[in-house]
Amino acid sequence: MKEIQATQVTTYLNDYQLIDVRESFETEKGMIPGALHIPLGELPGKLSTLGKGKPLLFICRSGARSERAALFSEAQGYQTANMTGGMIQYSCRTILPAHT
């Protein structure tokens, strides 16, 4: 399983299929554009619907659930990556103003 820092994930958007494994109430606050929402508990039943043409990049709030999703999916034969730092780090990166 590859790890990609949340602050660098935009570099990889075209290289991965983004899967957000947070719960619905968490995704109401926003998702990375283009990400598919599959809560972690539903992943085992929906994994087979995902193509293997692109590696899967898993996203959650802090990086722990997405790591579990990536490890599970990798064991099923998928190429995977985990967005370390999760949406906590991604949000900080996109919300904070640039330093001048």
Backbone as a chain_set.jsonl record, in Angstrom:
{"seq": "MKEIQATQVTTYLNDYQLIDVRESFETEKGMIPGALHIPLGELPGKLSTLGKGKPLLFICRSGARSERAALFSEAQGYQTANMTGGMIQYSCRTILPAHT", "coords": {"N": [[0.85, -1.181, 0.0], [0.629, 2.1, -0.921], [1.438, 5.311, 0.42], [0.07, 8.517, 0.452], [0.521, 11.864, 1.087], [-1.898, 14.071, 2.446], [-1.6, 16.738, 1.81], [-0.46, 16.617, -0.664], [-2.127, 15.333, -2.372], [-3.598, 16.364, -4.534], [-1.894, 16.314, -6.66], [-2.058, 13.756, -7.585], [-4.592, 13.22, -8.544], [-5.513, 12.438, -11.112], [-4.374, 9.995, -11.423], [-5.456, 8.083, -9.77], [-8.38, 6.319, -8.583], [-10.537, 7.863, -6.544], [-11.719, 7.093, -3.347], [-13.896, 7.775, -0.868], [-14.205, 6.895, 2.386], [-15.606, 7.742, 4.582], [-18.381, 8.308, 6.876], [-21.785, 9.184, 5.97], [-22.705, 11.56, 7.275], [-20.311, 12.817, 7.702], [-19.313, 13.352, 5.154], [-21.023, 15.3, 4.326], [-19.928, 17.698, 4.952], [-18.2, 18.147, 2.972], [-16.344, 16.915, 0.138], [-13.535, 15.626, -1.682], [-13.414, 16.762, -4.962], [-14.693, 14.584, -7.422], [-14.372, 12.255, -6.004], [-15.575, 9.051, -4.979], [-18.182, 8.049, -2.875], [-18.084, 5.621, -0.493], [-18.978, 4.273, 2.351], [-16.91, 2.89, 4.944], [-17.924, 0.52, 6.182], [-19.511, -0.5, 4.165], [-17.813, -1.181, 2.17], [-16.768, -3.919, 1.755], [-18.929, -5.194, 0.433], [-19.204, -3.664, -1.864], [-16.819, -3.452, -3.172], [-16.2, -5.097, -5.364], [-17.478, -3.831, -7.436], [-15.866, -1.852, -8.279], [-13.539, -0.86, -10.702], [-10.409, -2.31, -11.808], [-8.676, -0.875, -13.27], [-7.477, 1.529, -12.536], [-5.452, 2.44, -9.748], [-6.73, 2.438, -6.364], [-7.392, 5.147, -4.289], [-7.749, 5.753, -1.019], [-9.721, 7.662, 1.268], [-10.32, 9.308, 4.343], [-11.357, 10.755, 7.473], [-9.05, 11.107, 9.175], [-7.097, 9.352, 8.309], [-6.902, 6.798, 9.329], [-9.135, 4.973, 8.999], [-9.14, 4.904, 6.231], [-6.701, 3.705, 5.788], [-7.209, 1.109, 6.722], [-9.143, 0.385, 4.835], [-7.622, 0.451, 2.492], [-5.709, -1.568, 2.989], [-7.4, -3.807, 3.22], [-8.541, -3.851, 0.634], [-6.28, -4.178, -0.93], [-5.558, -6.75, -0.189], [-7.501, -8.066, -1.56], [-6.66, -7.974, -4.112], [-6.433, -5.481, -5.365], [-4.72, -2.51, -6.458], [-3.581, -0.132, -4.203], [-3.751, 2.955, -2.299], [-3.24, 5.066, 0.52], [-4.552, 8.06, 1.811], [-2.729, 9.816, 3.806], [-3.161, 11.565, 6.859], [-5.653, 12.408, 6.19], [-8.872, 14.066, 5.658], [-8.682, 16.049, 7.508], [-6.097, 17.134, 7.321], [-6.128, 17.726, 4.58], [-8.225, 19.588, 4.396], [-7.206, 21.7, 5.96], [-5.108, 22.488, 4.354], [-6.419, 23.463, 2.099], [-8.085, 25.442, 3.015], [-6.765, 27.361, 4.565], [-5.357, 30.615, 4.162], [-2.901, 31.593, 1.721], [0.48, 32.281, 2.601], [1.926, 35.513, 2.586]], "CA": [[0.0, 0.0, 0.0], [1.344, 3.364, -1.013], [0.882, 6.401, 1.228], [0.15, 9.837, -0.169], [0.187, 12.913, 2.043], [-3.085, 14.849, 2.095], [-1.184, 18.01, 1.232], [0.036, 16.397, -2.018], [-3.06, 14.46, -3.087], [-4.07, 16.955, -5.786], [-0.94, 15.917, -7.691], [-2.363, 12.39, -8.003], [-6.023, 13.059, -8.814], [-5.762, 11.739, -12.375], [-3.721, 8.685, -11.387], [-6.164, 7.196, -8.849], [-9.812, 6.401, -8.355], [-10.667, 8.305, -5.158], [-12.819, 6.482, -2.61], [-14.062, 8.382, 0.45], [-14.828, 5.867, 3.229], [-16.252, 8.337, 5.76], [-19.833, 8.172, 6.994], [-22.529, 10.223, 5.238], [-22.735, 12.833, 7.997], [-18.996, 13.44, 7.566], [-19.126, 13.855, 3.788], [-21.87, 16.484, 4.141], [-19.057, 18.862, 5.124], [-17.443, 18.289, 1.745], [-15.525, 15.819, -0.362], [-12.637, 15.994, -2.766], [-14.146, 16.605, -6.219], [-14.426, 13.369, -8.172], [-14.304, 11.082, -5.126], [-16.76, 8.21, -4.84], [-18.451, 7.816, -1.458], [-18.444, 4.271, -0.054], [-18.611, 4.147, 3.766], [-16.04, 1.746, 5.223], [-18.72, -0.665, 6.459], [-20.115, -0.989, 2.927], [-16.765, -1.49, 1.203], [-16.678, -5.323, 1.339], [-19.996, -5.526, -0.5], [-19.165, -2.835, -3.071], [-15.479, -3.432, -3.753], [-16.183, -5.76, -6.671], [-18.043, -2.938, -8.455], [-14.821, -0.915, -8.683], [-12.63, -1.4, -11.697], [-9.006, -2.446, -11.432], [-7.884, -0.131, -14.243], [-6.726, 2.562, -11.809], [-5.329, 2.149, -8.315], [-7.717, 3.08, -5.496], [-6.856, 6.02, -3.244], [-8.768, 5.83, 0.024], [-9.766, 8.921, 2.003], [-11.228, 9.385, 5.494], [-11.161, 11.966, 8.267], [-7.686, 11.27, 9.688], [-6.186, 8.424, 7.649], [-6.942, 5.465, 9.948], [-10.114, 4.117, 8.298], [-8.701, 4.735, 4.845], [-5.62, 2.718, 5.812], [-7.852, -0.2, 6.815], [-9.779, 0.131, 3.539], [-6.561, 0.173, 1.521], [-5.148, -2.879, 3.292], [-8.417, -4.797, 2.86], [-8.671, -3.896, -0.821], [-5.03, -4.739, -1.439], [-5.656, -8.202, 0.029], [-8.448, -8.572, -2.555], [-6.029, -7.883, -5.425], [-6.448, -4.132, -5.91], [-3.616, -1.616, -6.147], [-4.185, 0.852, -3.313], [-2.993, 3.985, -1.601], [-3.939, 5.71, 1.632], [-4.276, 9.485, 1.967], [-2.371, 10.019, 5.201], [-3.587, 12.87, 7.367], [-7.081, 12.51, 5.924], [-9.503, 15.339, 5.322], [-8.227, 17.06, 8.465], [-4.946, 17.793, 6.702], [-6.527, 18.243, 3.274], [-9.015, 20.799, 4.633], [-6.317, 22.777, 6.41], [-4.335, 22.922, 3.209], [-7.221, 24.182, 1.118], [-8.831, 26.548, 3.619], [-5.878, 28.398, 5.063], [-4.858, 31.51, 3.102], [-1.481, 31.499, 1.419], [1.313, 33.289, 3.263], [2.508, 36.498, 1.644]], "C": [[0.889, 1.235, 0.0], [0.678, 4.375, -0.085], [1.126, 7.718, 0.515], [-0.3, 10.858, 0.852], [-1.014, 13.715, 1.542], [-2.708, 16.159, 1.41], [-0.686, 17.862, -0.203], [-0.943, 15.615, -2.887], [-3.519, 15.063, -4.414], [-3.136, 16.627, -6.949], [-1.326, 14.582, -8.318], [-3.814, 12.181, -8.441], [-6.317, 12.279, -10.093], [-5.214, 10.316, -12.384], [-4.492, 7.648, -10.572], [-7.663, 7.37, -8.949], [-9.977, 6.716, -6.87], [-11.915, 7.71, -4.518], [-12.832, 7.076, -1.206], [-14.84, 7.402, 1.321], [-15.451, 6.428, 4.508], [-17.746, 8.065, 5.746], [-20.506, 9.356, 6.295], [-22.533, 11.56, 5.956], [-21.391, 13.554, 7.907], [-18.803, 14.031, 6.168], [-20.011, 15.059, 3.488], [-21.051, 17.765, 4.264], [-18.172, 19.081, 3.906], [-16.605, 17.071, 1.423], [-14.573, 16.374, -1.41], [-13.402, 15.776, -4.071], [-13.71, 15.341, -6.963], [-14.361, 12.11, -7.332], [-15.655, 10.362, -5.096], [-16.95, 7.924, -3.358], [-18.902, 6.382, -1.226], [-18.03, 4.166, 1.411], [-17.846, 2.848, 4.021], [-16.836, 0.464, 5.444], [-19.361, -1.28, 5.223], [-19.082, -1.456, 1.911], [-16.7, -2.966, 0.81], [-17.739, -5.724, 0.313], [-19.938, -4.773, -1.814], [-17.817, -2.856, -3.783], [-15.464, -4.033, -5.155], [-16.771, -4.9, -7.785], [-17.005, -1.941, -8.959], [-13.888, -1.585, -9.682], [-11.204, -1.478, -11.17], [-8.091, -1.707, -12.402], [-7.015, 0.945, -13.622], [-6.578, 2.12, -10.367], [-6.372, 2.939, -7.524], [-6.998, 3.901, -4.436], [-7.967, 6.245, -2.23], [-8.583, 7.064, 0.893], [-10.705, 8.759, 3.186], [-10.911, 10.672, 6.25], [-9.7, 12.166, 8.654], [-6.653, 10.365, 9.035], [-6.219, 7.017, 8.209], [-7.909, 4.528, 9.228], [-9.691, 3.88, 6.855], [-7.535, 3.755, 4.759], [-6.199, 1.306, 5.882], [-8.498, -0.583, 5.478], [-8.736, -0.243, 2.486], [-5.965, -1.212, 1.745], [-6.117, -3.998, 2.921], [-8.484, -4.964, 1.343], [-7.426, -4.482, -1.475], [-5.035, -6.267, -1.299], [-6.606, -8.865, -0.967], [-7.902, -8.421, -3.976], [-6.035, -6.515, -6.077], [-5.138, -3.419, -5.581], [-4.218, -0.473, -5.335], [-3.188, 1.874, -2.797], [-3.881, 4.56, -0.509], [-3.556, 7.185, 1.65], [-4.004, 9.736, 3.449], [-2.715, 11.444, 5.627], [-5.057, 13.136, 7.128], [-7.563, 13.908, 5.581], [-9.133, 16.435, 6.317], [-7.078, 17.851, 7.836], [-5.298, 18.397, 5.346], [-7.291, 19.547, 3.438], [-8.14, 21.955, 5.054], [-5.553, 23.35, 5.238], [-5.157, 23.783, 2.28], [-7.934, 25.394, 1.698], [-7.923, 27.693, 4.065], [-5.393, 29.291, 3.925], [-3.361, 31.327, 2.92], [-0.728, 32.596, 2.168], [1.891, 34.238, 2.229], [3.761, 37.097, 2.208]], "O": [[1.786, 1.375, 0.831], [-0.526, 4.292, 0.162], [2.227, 7.999, 0.042], [-1.384, 10.734, 1.423], [-1.125, 14.0, 0.35], [-3.425, 16.629, 0.526], [-0.504, 18.864, -0.895], [-0.619, 15.271, -4.024], [-3.807, 14.312, -5.346], [-3.557, 16.661, -8.105], [-0.959, 14.306, -9.46], [-4.213, 11.042, -8.685], [-7.291, 11.528, -10.139], [-5.556, 9.522, -13.261], [-4.209, 6.455, -10.673], [-8.158, 8.425, -9.345], [-9.592, 5.908, -6.025], [-13.015, 7.803, -5.061], [-11.882, 6.897, -0.445], [-16.0, 7.107, 1.038], [-15.787, 5.67, 5.418], [-18.305, 7.644, 4.733], [-19.882, 10.391, 6.059], [-22.38, 12.599, 5.314], [-21.34, 14.778, 8.025], [-18.197, 15.092, 6.02], [-19.782, 15.766, 2.507], [-21.444, 18.805, 3.735], [-17.472, 20.089, 3.818], [-16.212, 16.305, 2.302], [-14.786, 17.458, -1.952], [-13.983, 14.709, -4.267], [-12.519, 15.069, -7.112], [-14.3, 11.008, -7.877], [-16.717, 10.979, -5.175], [-15.991, 7.593, -2.661], [-19.963, 5.97, -1.696], [-16.846, 3.986, 1.696], [-18.11, 1.829, 3.382], [-16.448, -0.586, 4.932], [-19.717, -2.459, 5.232], [-19.437, -2.062, 0.9], [-16.584, -3.256, -0.381], [-17.458, -6.519, -0.584], [-20.559, -5.194, -2.79], [-17.695, -2.327, -4.887], [-14.779, -3.519, -6.039], [-16.582, -5.207, -8.962], [-17.236, -1.259, -9.958], [-13.502, -2.742, -9.511], [-10.843, -0.798, -10.21], [-6.873, -1.886, -12.368], [-5.933, 1.241, -14.129], [-7.482, 1.492, -9.816], [-6.837, 3.987, -7.973], [-6.097, 3.401, -3.763], [-8.994, 6.849, -2.539], [-7.463, 7.462, 1.213], [-11.766, 8.147, 3.06], [-10.265, 11.571, 5.711], [-9.16, 13.26, 8.487], [-5.453, 10.589, 9.192], [-5.62, 6.116, 7.623], [-7.539, 3.406, 8.884], [-9.864, 2.784, 6.322], [-7.396, 3.047, 3.761], [-5.733, 0.407, 5.182], [-8.41, -1.732, 5.045], [-8.954, -1.152, 1.685], [-5.741, -1.95, 0.786], [-5.707, -5.02, 2.371], [-8.483, -6.085, 0.834], [-7.524, -5.203, -2.467], [-4.57, -6.981, -2.187], [-6.533, -10.072, -1.195], [-8.609, -8.71, -4.942], [-5.672, -6.4, -7.248], [-4.52, -3.689, -4.552], [-5.24, 0.093, -5.721], [-1.973, 1.686, -2.85], [-5.108, 4.541, -0.605], [-2.381, 7.527, 1.521], [-4.934, 9.855, 4.248], [-2.577, 12.393, 4.856], [-5.65, 13.992, 7.784], [-6.78, 14.802, 5.261], [-9.256, 17.62, 6.006], [-7.09, 19.082, 7.825], [-4.808, 19.474, 5.005], [-7.044, 20.508, 2.709], [-8.306, 23.073, 4.565], [-5.371, 24.563, 5.141], [-4.638, 24.749, 1.722], [-8.346, 26.283, 0.953], [-8.288, 28.862, 3.947], [-5.055, 28.798, 2.849], [-2.649, 30.952, 3.852], [-1.239, 33.702, 2.345], [2.295, 33.827, 1.141], [4.386, 37.939, 1.564]]}, "num_chains": 1, "name": "protein.A"}
